[in-house]
Amino acid sequence: MTMPLTIEEEVRQIGYVSRSAPRDKQELMDGIRRMKQEKNAVILAHYYVDEDIQDLADFVGDSLGLSQQAAATDADIIVFCGVHFMGETAKILSPDKKVIIPDMNAGCSLADSAPADKFAAFKAQYPDHIVLSYINCSAEIKALSDIIVTSSNALKIVQSLPADQKIIFAPDANLGRFVSKKTGRDMVLWDGACIVHIDISLEKLNDLRAKYPNAKFIAHPECQEHILIHADFVGSTTALLNYVVEQPETEFIVGTEAGILHKMRQAVPNKKIIPAPANENNTCACSECPYMKMNTLEKLYNTLYYELPEIHVPEEVRVKAEASVLRMLEMSK
């Protein structure tokens, strides 16, 4: 006779807890709010997750900002609705808090493009280079890095380094090229990319711009260069949101993951926000991250109920990774 799996065994096998969540949406949302209070938990939601989860969250934003906000709270539990490396970042900055995520399988194509063993061998080929790594990477890559950067501070940090300092930039080659072009610095790039940002179709984008000739096209620097050269503004997800709010124009085509459109439309309901078109056909004909969409209300309910799956970062890795993040924060002041 086969014994039923324990909760821990189920999580190890499928990456999340699949049982007990109510089916009614309102009951799910009420239960999540109740457990959050009972367990002294804080819910973080990246801009790219489902809008219902964004509306439930205590904080919505980019990955580093969310981890910093959670670290500043007195919460015992951090629930990170995003992808795996984001949960790791929260644990790196809040080692004494329990960090849980709705689905351990919610990975990241960019983070996965830089396996730690291969990157360590790559790094060894350039012993006189320092390593700048985009925060969208694993804890192991952060531990192998000298300085972490974000899409909002990468230019500033590169410009602050001595002109003769040789640099490896990882893992996003598109962001690296953008920074290199803006700063004039010749950097060694690790060849990684985000599947969402490289999926924007130039042909369809041109058709869309012809349809909306007055729309500003704004894009994330993880997009490919042949897309970025057409952008009226390039910036981080938060910078794109701020641009839409602050600019007088009323139409915007947005070149990043479509989840951000929810916050944009909430912030400027009088403006027309249009997702940039993807190469492949999907549910919205826009750029969507399949990993972010693994976060569901049912999984959020269960992760709070069972406090699983839990993020663990080996202390030796955590300390080294934290040092590279803190170095970035000091240089960003």
NUZADREN-908872 format. One line per 4 residues: for each residue x, y, z of N, C-alpha, C, O. Coordinates in steps of 0.2 Angstrom, whole numbers, plus 5000, padded with zeros to 4 digits. Layout:
residues N
X/Y/Z/X/Y/Z/X/Y/Z/X/Y/Z  ...;
This chain:
residues 333
5004/4994/5000/5000/5000/5000/5004/5006/5000/5009/5007/5004  5003/5011/4995/5007/5017/4995/5005/5022/5000/4999/5024/5000  5009/5024/5004/5008/5029/5009/5007/5036/5006/5011/5038/5001  5002/5040/5008/5002/5047/5005/5008/5051/5007/5011/5050/5012;
5010/5056/5003/5016/5060/5004/5014/5065/5009/5009/5067/5010  5020/5066/5013/5019/5071/5018/5020/5078/5014/5021/5078/5009  5018/5083/5018/5018/5090/5015/5026/5091/5012/5027/5094/5007  5030/5090/5017/5037/5091/5015/5039/5087/5009/5043/5089/5004;
5037/5081/5008/5039/5076/5002/5035/5079/4996/5038/5079/4991  5029/5082/4997/5026/5085/4991/5030/5091/4988/5030/5091/4982  5032/5095/4993/5036/5101/4991/5042/5099/4987/5044/5102/4982  5045/5094/4990/5052/5092/4987/5050/5089/4980/5054/5090/4975;
5045/5086/4979/5043/5083/4972/5041/5088/4967/5043/5087/4962  5036/5092/4969/5033/5096/4964/5034/5104/4965/5033/5108/4961  5037/5105/4971/5040/5112/4972/5035/5117/4975/5036/5123/4977  5029/5114/4977/5024/5118/4980/5019/5114/4984/5019/5108/4982;
5014/5117/4988/5009/5113/4991/5003/5113/4987/5001/5119/4986  5000/5108/4986/4994/5108/4981/4987/5107/4985/4982/5107/4981  4987/5106/4991/4981/5104/4995/4978/5110/4999/4982/5115/5001  4972/5109/5001/4969/5113/5006/4966/5120/5004/4962/5123/5008;
4969/5123/4999/4966/5130/4997/4959/5130/4995/4957/5126/4991  4955/5135/4998/4948/5135/4996/4948/5137/4988/4953/5139/4985  4942/5136/4985/4942/5137/4978/4939/5144/4977/4940/5147/4971  4935/5146/4981/4932/5153/4981/4937/5158/4981/4941/5158/4986;
4937/5163/4976/4942/5168/4976/4942/5173/4982/4947/5174/4985  4936/5175/4984/4935/5179/4990/4937/5176/4997/4940/5179/5001  4936/5169/4997/4938/5165/5003/4945/5165/5003/4948/5165/5008  4948/5164/4997/4956/5163/4997/4959/5170/4999/4963/5170/5004;
4956/5175/4997/4959/5182/4999/4958/5184/5006/4962/5186/5009  4952/5182/5009/4951/5183/5016/4955/5179/5020/4958/5181/5025  4956/5173/5018/4961/5168/5022/4968/5170/5022/4971/5170/5027  4970/5173/5016/4977/5175/5016/4978/5181/5020/4983/5182/5024;
4973/5186/5020/4974/5192/5025/4974/5190/5032/4978/5192/5036  4969/5185/5034/4969/5183/5041/4976/5180/5043/4978/5181/5048  4978/5175/5039/4984/5171/5041/4990/5176/5041/4995/5176/5045  4990/5181/5037/4996/5186/5037/4996/5190/5043/5001/5191/5046;
4990/5191/5046/4990/5195/5053/4992/5190/5058/4996/5191/5063  4989/5184/5058/4990/5179/5063/4998/5177/5064/5000/5175/5069  5001/5176/5058/5008/5174/5058/5013/5179/5058/5019/5178/5057  5011/5186/5058/5015/5191/5058/5020/5191/5051/5026/5191/5052;
5016/5190/5046/5020/5189/5039/5019/5196/5035/5014/5200/5036  5024/5197/5031/5023/5202/5026/5023/5199/5019/5028/5195/5017  5019/5202/5015/5018/5199/5008/5021/5204/5003/5019/5210/5003  5026/5201/4999/5029/5205/4994/5027/5203/4987/5026/5197/4986;
5026/5207/4983/5024/5205/4976/5028/5209/4971/5028/5216/4971  5031/5206/4966/5034/5209/4961/5029/5212/4956/5024/5209/4955  5031/5217/4952/5027/5220/4948/5024/5215/4942/5019/5217/4939  5027/5210/4941/5026/5205/4936/5021/5200/4938/5019/5196/4933;
5019/5199/4944/5014/5194/4946/5007/5196/4945/5006/5202/4943  5003/5191/4946/4996/5192/4944/4993/5198/4948/4995/5200/4954  4988/5202/4945/4986/5208/4948/4982/5207/4955/4982/5211/4959  4979/5201/4956/4976/5200/4962/4981/5199/4968/4979/5202/4973;
4986/5196/4966/4992/5196/4971/4995/5203/4973/4996/5204/4979  4996/5207/4968/4998/5213/4969/4994/5217/4974/4996/5221/4978  4987/5217/4973/4982/5220/4977/4982/5218/4984/4980/5222/4988  4984/5212/4985/4984/5209/4992/4991/5210/4996/4991/5210/5002;
4996/5212/4992/5003/5213/4995/5003/5219/4999/5000/5224/4998  5008/5218/5004/5010/5224/5008/5014/5229/5004/5014/5235/5005  5018/5226/5000/5023/5230/4996/5023/5227/4989/5023/5221/4988  5023/5232/4984/5024/5230/4977/5029/5233/4974/5030/5240/4975;
5034/5230/4970/5039/5234/4967/5044/5229/4964/5043/5224/4962  5051/5232/4963/5056/5228/4960/5059/5224/4966/5058/5225/4972  5063/5219/4964/5066/5214/4968/5070/5217/4974/5069/5215/4980  5075/5221/4973/5079/5223/4978/5075/5228/4983/5076/5227/4989;
5071/5232/4980/5067/5237/4985/5063/5233/4989/5062/5235/4995  5060/5228/4987/5055/5224/4991/5059/5220/4996/5057/5220/5002  5065/5218/4995/5069/5214/5000/5071/5219/5006/5071/5218/5012  5073/5225/5004/5074/5230/5008/5069/5232/5013/5069/5233/5019;
5063/5233/5010/5057/5235/5013/5055/5230/5018/5053/5231/5024  5056/5223/5016/5054/5218/5021/5059/5217/5027/5057/5216/5032  5065/5219/5025/5070/5219/5030/5069/5224/5036/5071/5223/5042  5066/5229/5034/5065/5235/5038/5059/5234/5043/5057/5238/5047;
5055/5229/5041/5049/5227/5045/5051/5223/5051/5056/5220/5052  5046/5222/5056/5047/5217/5062/5043/5210/5060/5042/5207/5065  5042/5209/5054/5038/5203/5052/5043/5197/5054/5049/5197/5053  5039/5191/5055/5043/5185/5057/5044/5181/5050/5048/5177/5049;
5039/5182/5046/5039/5178/5039/5039/5183/5033/5035/5188/5033  5043/5182/5028/5042/5185/5022/5040/5181/5017/5042/5175/5016  5034/5183/5014/5031/5179/5008/5033/5183/5002/5030/5188/5001  5037/5180/4998/5039/5183/4992/5036/5180/4986/5038/5175/4983;
5031/5184/4983/5028/5182/4977/5032/5185/4971/5031/5191/4969  5036/5181/4968/5040/5183/4962/5044/5177/4960/5040/5172/4958  5050/5177/4959/5054/5171/4957/5059/5169/4962/5061/5173/4967  5062/5163/4961/5067/5160/4966/5072/5165/4969/5074/5166/4975;
5076/5168/4964/5082/5172/4966/5079/5178/4970/5083/5180/4974  5073/5180/4970/5071/5186/4974/5070/5184/4981/5071/5187/4986  5067/5177/4982/5067/5175/4988/5074/5174/4992/5075/5175/4998  5079/5172/4988/5086/5172/4990/5088/5179/4992/5091/5179/4998;
5087/5184/4988/5089/5190/4990/5086/5193/4997/5089/5196/5001  5079/5191/4998/5076/5193/5004/5080/5189/5010/5081/5192/5015  5081/5183/5009/5085/5179/5014/5092/5182/5016/5094/5182/5021  5095/5184/5010/5102/5187/5011/5102/5193/5016/5106/5194/5020;
5097/5197/5015/5096/5203/5019/5092/5202/5025/5093/5206/5030  5089/5197/5026/5085/5195/5032/5086/5188/5034/5081/5184/5034  5092/5187/5036/5094/5180/5038/5090/5177/5044/5089/5171/5045  5087/5181/5048/5084/5179/5054/5076/5178/5053/5072/5176/5058;
5074/5180/5047/5067/5179/5046/5066/5173/5041/5070/5171/5038  5060/5170/5042/5058/5164/5038/5056/5167/5031/5051/5171/5031  5059/5165/5026/5057/5167/5019/5054/5161/5015/5057/5156/5014  5048/5162/5013/5044/5157/5009/5041/5160/5003/5040/5166/5002;
5041/5155/4998/5038/5157/4991/5033/5153/4989/5033/5147/4991  5028/5155/4985/5022/5151/4983/5024/5145/4979/5021/5139/4979  5030/5145/4975/5031/5139/4970/5039/5139/4969/5042/5144/4967  5042/5134/4972/5050/5134/4971/5052/5133/4964/5058/5134/4962;
5047/5131/4960/5049/5130/4953/5049/5137/4949/5051/5137/4943  5047/5142/4952/5046/5149/4949/5054/5151/4948/5056/5155/4953  5057/5149/4943/5064/5151/4942/5064/5158/4938/5060/5162/4938  5070/5158/4935/5071/5164/4931/5076/5162/4925/5081/5160/4926;
5074/5164/4919/5078/5162/4913/5085/5165/4914/5090/5162/4912  5085/5171/4916/5091/5175/4916/5096/5172/4922/5102/5171/4921  5093/5171/4928/5097/5168/4933/5099/5161/4931/5105/5160/4933  5095/5158/4928/5097/5151/4926/5102/5151/4921/5106/5146/4920;
5103/5156/4917/5108/5156/4912/5115/5157/4914/5120/5156/4910  5116/5158/4921/5123/5158/4924/5124/5153/4929/5123/5155/4935  5125/5147/4927/5126/5141/4932/5133/5143/4936/5138/5146/4933  5133/5142/4943/5138/5145/4947/5145/5142/4945/5150/5145/4945;
5145/5135/4943/5151/5132/4942/5154/5134/4935/5160/5136/4935  5150/5135/4930/5152/5138/4924/5155/5145/4924/5159/5147/4921  5151/5149/4928/5153/5156/4929/5159/5157/4933/5163/5161/4931  5161/5152/4938/5167/5153/4942/5173/5151/4937/5178/5154/4938;
5172/5146/4932/5177/5145/4928/5178/5151/4923/5184/5152/4921  5173/5154/4921/5173/5160/4916/5177/5166/4920/5181/5169/4917  5175/5167/4926/5178/5172/4930/5186/5171/4931/5190/5176/4931  5188/5165/4932/5195/5163/4933/5199/5165/4926/5205/5165/4927;
5196/5165/4921/5200/5167/4915/5202/5175/4915/5206/5177/4911  5199/5179/4919/5200/5186/4919/5202/5188/4926/5198/5192/4930  5208/5186/4929/5209/5187/4936/5210/5194/4938/5210/5196/4944  5211/5199/4933/5212/5206/4934/5206/5210/4933/5206/5216/4933;
5200/5206/4933/5194/5210/4932/5190/5209/4939/5190/5204/4942  5186/5214/4940/5181/5214/4945/5174/5211/4942/5173/5213/4936  5170/5208/4946/5164/5206/4944/5158/5210/4946/5157/5211/4952  5154/5213/4941/5148/5217/4943/5142/5212/4940/5142/5210/4934;
5138/5210/4945/5132/5206/4943/5126/5209/4944/5125/5212/4949  5122/5209/4939/5115/5211/4940/5111/5207/4945/5112/5201/4946  5107/5211/4949/5104/5207/4955/5099/5201/4953/5098/5197/4957  5097/5201/4946/5094/5195/4944/5098/5189/4943/5099/5187/4937;
5101/5187/4948/5105/5181/4948/5105/5177/4954/5102/5179/4959  5107/5171/4954/5107/5167/4960/5111/5169/4966/5116/5173/4965  5110/5167/4972/5114/5168/4978/5121/5166/4977/5126/5170/4979  5122/5161/4973/5129/5158/4972/5133/5163/4967/5139/5165/4968;
5130/5166/4962/5133/5171/4958/5134/5178/4962/5139/5181/4961  5129/5180/4966/5131/5185/4970/5137/5184/4974/5141/5189/4975  5138/5178/4977/5143/5177/4981/5150/5177/4977/5155/5178/4980  5150/5176/4971/5156/5176/4966/5157/5183/4964/5162/5184/4960;
5153/5188/4966/5153/5195/4963/5156/5199/4968/5156/5198/4974  5159/5205/4965/5162/5210/4969/5157/5215/4971/5156/5218/4977  5152/5217/4966/5147/5222/4967/5141/5220/4963/5141/5217/4958  5135/5220/4967/5129/5219/4963/5126/5226/4961/5127/5231/4964;
5123/5226/4955/5120/5232/4952/5113/5230/4951/5110/5224/4950  5109/5235/4950/5102/5235/4948/5101/5239/4941/5106/5242/4939  5096/5238/4938/5095/5242/4931/5094/5249/4932/5095/5253/4928  5093/5251/4939/5093/5258/4940/5099/5262/4942/5100/5268/4941;
5104/5257/4945/5110/5260/4947/5116/5258/4943/5122/5260/4945  5116/5253/4939/5121/5251/4935/5126/5256/4932/5132/5256/4932  5123/5261/4929/5126/5266/4925/5131/5270/4930/5136/5271/4929  5127/5272/4936/5131/5276/4941/5137/5272/4944/5142/5275/4945;
5136/5266/4945/5141/5262/4948/5147/5261/4943/5153/5261/4945  5145/5259/4937/5151/5258/4932/5155/5265/4931/5161/5265/4931  5151/5270/4931/5154/5277/4930/5159/5279/4936/5164/5282/4936  5157/5276/4942/5161/5278/4948/5167/5274/4949/5172/5276/4953;
5168/5269/4945/5174/5264/4945/5180/5268/4941/5179/5271/4936  5186/5267/4944/5192/5269/4940/5192/5268/4933/5190/5262/4931  5194/5272/4928/5194/5271/4921/5198/5265/4919/5196/5262/4914  5203/5263/4923/5207/5258/4921/5205/5251/4924/5208/5246/4923;
5199/5251/4928/5197/5245/4931/5194/5241/4926/5189/5243/4922  5196/5235/4925/5193/5230/4920/5187/5226/4924/5187/5225/4930  5182/5225/4920/5175/5223/4922/5173/5217/4919/5173/5217/4912  5170/5212/4922/5166/5207/4920/5159/5209/4922/5157/5211/4928;
5154/5209/4917/5147/5211/4919/5143/5205/4917/5143/5202/4912  5139/5203/4922/5135/5197/4922/5128/5198/4925/5127/5203/4929  5123/5194/4924/5123/5189/4919/5119/5191/4912/5119/5188/4907  5116/5197/4913/5112/5200/4907/5116/5204/4902/5119/5209/4903;
5118/5201/4896/5122/5204/4891/5119/5210/4888/5122/5215/4886  5112/5210/4887/5109/5216/4885/5109/5222/4889/5111/5227/4887  5108/5221/4896/5109/5226/4900/5117/5229/4900/5118/5235/4901  5121/5224/4900/5128/5225/4899/5130/5229/4893/5134/5234/4894;
5127/5228/4888/5129/5232/4882/5126/5239/4882/5129/5244/4880  5120/5239/4885/5117/5246/4886/5121/5250/4891/5123/5256/4889  5124/5247/4896/5128/5251/4901/5135/5253/4897/5137/5258/4898  5138/5248/4894/5144/5249/4890/5143/5255/4885/5148/5259/4885;
5138/5255/4881/5137/5260/4876/5136/5267/4880/5139/5272/4877  5132/5267/4885/5131/5273/4889/5137/5276/4892/5138/5282/4893  5141/5272/4895/5147/5274/4899/5154/5274/4895/5159/5277/4897  5154/5271/4889/5160/5270/4885/5165/5265/4888/5171/5265/4886;
5163/5261/4893/5167/5256/4896/5167/5249/4892/5161/5247/4890  5173/5247/4891/5173/5240/4887/5173/5235/4892/5178/5234/4896  5167/5231/4893/5167/5226/4898/5166/5219/4895/5164/5218/4889  5168/5214/4899/5168/5207/4897/5161/5205/4899/5159/5205/4905;
5157/5203/4894/5150/5201/4896/5148/5194/4896/5150/5190/4892  5145/5192/4901/5142/5185/4901/5136/5185/4897/5132/5189/4897  5135/5179/4893/5130/5179/4888/5124/5176/4891/5122/5171/4889  5120/5180/4895/5114/5178/4898/5108/5183/4895/5110/5189/4893;
5102/5181/4896/5097/5185/4894/5090/5183/4897/5089/5177/4899  5085/5188/4897/5079/5186/4900/5074/5185/4894/5074/5188/4889  5071/5179/4894/5066/5177/4889/5061/5182/4887/5058/5182/4882  5059/5185/4892/5053/5190/4892/5055/5196/4887/5052/5198/4883;
5061/5199/4889/5063/5205/4886/5066/5204/4879/5066/5209/4875  5069/5198/4878/5071/5197/4871/5066/5194/4866/5067/5193/4860  5059/5194/4869/5054/5191/4865/5050/5197/4861/5045/5195/4858  5052/5203/4862/5048/5208/4859/5049/5209/4852/5055/5208/4850;
5044/5209/4848/5045/5209/4841/5045/5216/4838/5041/5220/4839  5051/5217/4834/5052/5224/4831/5047/5225/4826/5044/5230/4825  5045/5220/4822/5040/5221/4816/5034/5223/4819/5030/5227/4817  5031/5219/4824/5025/5220/4827/5025/5227/4831/5020/5231/4831;
5031/5229/4834/5031/5235/4837/5031/5241/4832/5027/5246/4834  5034/5240/4827/5033/5245/4821/5026/5246/4819/5023/5252/4818  5022/5241/4819/5015/5241/4817/5011/5244/4822/5007/5248/4821  5013/5243/4828/5009/5246/4834/5011/5253/4835/5006/5257/4836;
5017/5255/4833/5018/5263/4833/5015/5266/4828/5013/5272/4828  5014/5263/4822/5010/5266/4817/5003/5267/4818/5000/5272/4816  5000/5262/4822/4993/5263/4825/4993/5268/4830/4987/5271/4830  4998/5269/4834/4997/5274/4839/5003/5279/4838/5008/5279/4842;
5003/5283/4833/5009/5288/4832/5011/5293/4837/5016/5295/4837  5006/5294/4842/5008/5299/4847/5010/5295/4853/5012/5299/4858  5010/5289/4853/5012/5285/4859/5020/5285/4860/5024/5285/4856  5022/5286/4867/5029/5286/4868/5031/5278/4869/5027/5275/4872;
5036/5276/4866/5039/5269/4867/5044/5269/4873/5049/5273/4872  5043/5266/4878/5047/5265/4884/5049/5258/4885/5045/5254/4884  5055/5257/4887/5058/5250/4887/5063/5249/4893/5066/5253/4895  5063/5242/4895/5068/5240/4900/5074/5239/4897/5075/5236/4891;
5080/5240/4900/5087/5239/4897/5088/5232/4896/5094/5230/4893  5084/5227/4898/5086/5220/4897/5083/5218/4890/5085/5213/4887  5080/5223/4886/5078/5222/4879/5084/5222/4875/5089/5225/4877  5083/5219/4869/5089/5219/4864/5090/5226/4861/5086/5230/4861;
5096/5227/4859/5098/5233/4857/5094/5236/4851/5093/5242/4850  5092/5231/4846/5088/5234/4841/5081/5236/4843/5078/5239/4839  5079/5234/4849/5073/5237/4851/5074/5243/4855/5071/5248/4854  5080/5244/4859/5081/5249/4863/5082/5256/4859/5081/5261/4861;
5085/5255/4853/5087/5261/4849/5081/5265/4847/5081/5270/4845  5075/5261/4847/5069/5265/4845/5065/5268/4851/5060/5271/4851  5068/5267/4857/5064/5269/4863/5065/5276/4865/5070/5279/4864  5059/5279/4867/5060/5286/4869/5063/5287/4876/5065/5292/4878;
5062/5281/4880/5065/5281/4887/5067/5274/4888/5063/5270/4887  5072/5273/4892/5075/5267/4894/5076/5267/4902/5079/5272/4904  5073/5262/4905/5074/5262/4912/5071/5256/4916/5068/5252/4913  5073/5256/4922/5070/5250/4926/5063/5250/4927/5060/5255/4924;
5060/5245/4929/5053/5244/4930/5050/5250/4934/5045/5253/4931  5053/5251/4939/5050/5257/4943/5051/5264/4939/5047/5268/4940  5057/5264/4936/5058/5271/4932/5053/5271/4926/5050/5277/4925  5051/5266/4923/5046/5266/4918/5039/5268/4921/5035/5272/4918;
5037/5265/4927/5031/5267/4930/5031/5275/4932/5026/5278/4930  5037/5277/4934/5037/5284/4936/5037/5289/4930/5034/5294/4930  5040/5286/4924/5040/5290/4918/5032/5291/4916/5030/5296/4914  5028/5286/4916/5022/5286/4914/5018/5291/4918/5013/5294/4915;
5019/5291/4924/5015/5295/4929/5017/5302/4928/5013/5307/4928  5024/5304/4927/5026/5311/4927/5026/5314/4920/5025/5320/4920  5026/5310/4915/5026/5314/4908/5019/5316/4906/5014/5313/4908  5018/5321/4902/5012/5324/4900/5008/5320/4895/5002/5320/4894;
5012/5316/4891/5009/5312/4886/5004/5307/4889/5004/5305/4895  4999/5305/4885/4993/5301/4887/4993/5294/4884/4989/5290/4886  4998/5292/4880/4998/5286/4877/5006/5283/4877/5010/5287/4876  5006/5277/4880/5013/5274/4881/5013/5267/4878/5008/5263/4880;
5018/5265/4875/5019/5258/4873/5025/5255/4878/5030/5258/4878  5023/5250/4881/5028/5248/4887/5032/5242/4885/5029/5236/4884  5038/5242/4884/5042/5236/4883/5045/5233/4889/5051/5233/4890  5041/5229/4892/5043/5225/4898/5038/5220/4899/5033/5220/4896;
5039/5216/4905/5034/5211/4906/5027/5215/4908/5027/5220/4911  5021/5212/4905/5015/5215/4905/5012/5216/4912/5007/5220/4913  5015/5213/4917/5012/5213/4924/5012/5221/4927/5008/5223/4931  5017/5224/4924/5018/5231/4927/5012/5236/4924/5011/5241/4927;
5008/5234/4919/5003/5238/4916/4998/5239/4922/4994/5244/4922  4997/5234/4926/4992/5235/4932/4993/5241/4936/4988/5245/4937  4999/5242/4938/5001/5247/4943/5001/5254/4939/4999/5259/4941  5003/5253/4932/5002/5259/4928/4995/5262/4927/4994/5268/4928;
4991/5257/4926/4984/5259/4925/4980/5261/4931/4976/5266/4931  4983/5259/4937/4980/5261/4943/4983/5268/4944/4979/5273/4947  4989/5270/4943/4992/5276/4944/4989/5282/4939/4988/5287/4941  4988/5280/4933/4986/5285/4928/4980/5282/4924/4981/5280/4918;
4974/5281/4927/4968/5278/4924/4966/5282/4918/4962/5279/4913  4968/5288/4917/4966/5292/4911/4971/5292/4905/4969/5294/4900  4976/5288/4906/4981/5287/4901/4980/5280/4898/4978/5275/4901  4982/5279/4891/4982/5273/4888/4988/5270/4888/4994/5272/4886;
4989/5264/4891/4995/5260/4892/4994/5254/4888/4990/5249/4888  4999/5253/4883/4999/5247/4878/5005/5243/4879/5011/5245/4879  5004/5236/4880/5010/5232/4880/5013/5231/4874/5010/5230/4868  5020/5231/4874/5024/5230/4868/5022/5223/4865/5022/5218/4870;
5022/5221/4859/5020/5215/4856/5026/5210/4857/5032/5211/4855  5024/5203/4858/5029/5198/4858/5029/5195/4852/5025/5195/4847  5035/5191/4850/5036/5187/4844/5031/5181/4844/5028/5180/4839  5030/5178/4850/5025/5172/4850/5018/5174/4852/5017/5179/4855;
5014/5170/4849/5007/5171/4852/5006/5169/4859/5008/5163/4860  5003/5172/4863/5001/5170/4870/4994/5173/4872/4991/5176/4868  4993/5173/4878/4986/5175/4880/4985/5182/4879/4979/5184/4878  4990/5186/4880/4988/5193/4879/4992/5197/4873/4992/5203/4872;
4995/5192/4869/4999/5195/4863/5005/5200/4866/5007/5204/4862  5007/5199/4872/5012/5204/4875/5017/5199/4878/5017/5193/4878  5022/5203/4881/5027/5199/4885/5026/5197/4892/5025/5201/4896  5025/5190/4893/5023/5188/4899/5028/5183/4902/5031/5179/4898;
5030/5183/4908/5035/5179/4911/5031/5172/4914/5027/5173/4918  5032/5166/4911/5029/5161/4913/5031/5159/4921/5026/5156/4924  5037/5161/4923/5038/5159/4930/5035/5164/4935/5032/5161/4940  5034/5170/4933/5030/5175/4937/5023/5172/4938/5020/5173/4943;
5020/5169/4932/5013/5167/4932/5012/5161/4936/5006/5159/4937  5018/5158/4939/5017/5152/4943/5014/5154/4950/5012/5150/4954  5015/5160/4952/5012/5163/4958/5004/5164/4957/5002/5168/4953  5001/5160/4961/4993/5160/4961/4991/5161/4968/4994/5160/4973;
4984/5163/4968/4981/5164/4975/4981/5158/4979/4982/5158/4985  4980/5152/4975/4979/5146/4979/4986/5144/4982/4987/5142/4988  4992/5145/4978/4998/5144/4981/5000/5148/4986/5004/5147/4991  4998/5155/4985/5000/5160/4991/4996/5158/4997/4999/5158/5003;
4990/5156/4997/4986/5153/5003/4990/5147/5006/4991/5147/5012  4992/5143/5002/4995/5137/5005/5002/5138/5007/5004/5135/5012  5006/5142/5004/5012/5144/5007/5012/5147/5014/5016/5146/5018  5007/5151/5015/5006/5154/5021/5003/5149/5026/5005/5149/5032;
4999/5145/5024/4996/5140/5028/5001/5135/5031/5001/5134/5037  5005/5132/5026/5010/5127/5028/5017/5130/5030/5021/5127/5032  5018/5136/5028/5024/5140/5028/5030/5136/5024/5035/5135/5027  5028/5134/5019/5032/5130/5014/5030/5132/5007/5024/5134/5006;
5035/5132/5002/5042/5130/5002/5046/5136/5006/5044/5142/5005  5051/5134/5009/5055/5139/5012/5062/5140/5009/5065/5135/5006  5064/5146/5008/5071/5147/5005/5076/5147/5010/5076/5149/5016  5081/5143/5008/5087/5142/5013/5093/5144/5008/5094/5142/5003;
5098/5148/5011/5104/5150/5008/5110/5148/5013/5110/5151/5019  5114/5144/5011/5120/5142/5015/5123/5148/5018/5125/5153/5014  5125/5148/5024/5128/5154/5028/5134/5157/5024/5135/5163/5024  5139/5153/5022/5145/5155/5019/5143/5158/5012/5146/5164/5011;
5138/5156/5009/5136/5159/5002/5132/5166/5004/5134/5171/5001  5128/5166/5009/5124/5172/5011/5129/5177/5013/5128/5183/5011  5134/5176/5017/5138/5181/5019/5142/5185/5013/5142/5191/5013  5144/5181/5009/5148/5183/5003/5143/5187/4998/5145/5193/4996;
5137/5184/4998/5132/5188/4993/5130/5194/4996/5129/5199/4993  5129/5194/5003/5127/5200/5006/5132/5206/5006/5131/5212/5005  5139/5204/5006/5144/5209/5005/5144/5212/4999/5145/5218/4998  5142/5209/4993/5142/5212/4987/5136/5216/4986/5136/5221/4982;
5130/5215/4989/5125/5219/4989/5126/5225/4993/5124/5231/4991  5129/5224/4999/5130/5230/5003/5135/5235/5000/5135/5241/5001  5140/5232/4996/5145/5236/4993/5141/5241/4988/5142/5247/4987  5136/5238/4984/5132/5242/4979/5128/5247/4983/5128/5253/4981;
5125/5246/4989/5121/5250/4992/5125/5256/4995/5123/5262/4994  5131/5255/4997/5136/5260/4999/5138/5265/4993/5138/5271/4993  5139/5261/4987/5141/5265/4981/5135/5269/4978/5136/5274/4974  5129/5267/4980/5123/5270/4977/5121/5277/4980/5117/5280/4978;
5124/5278/4986/5122/5284/4990/5123/5290/4987/5121/5296/4989;
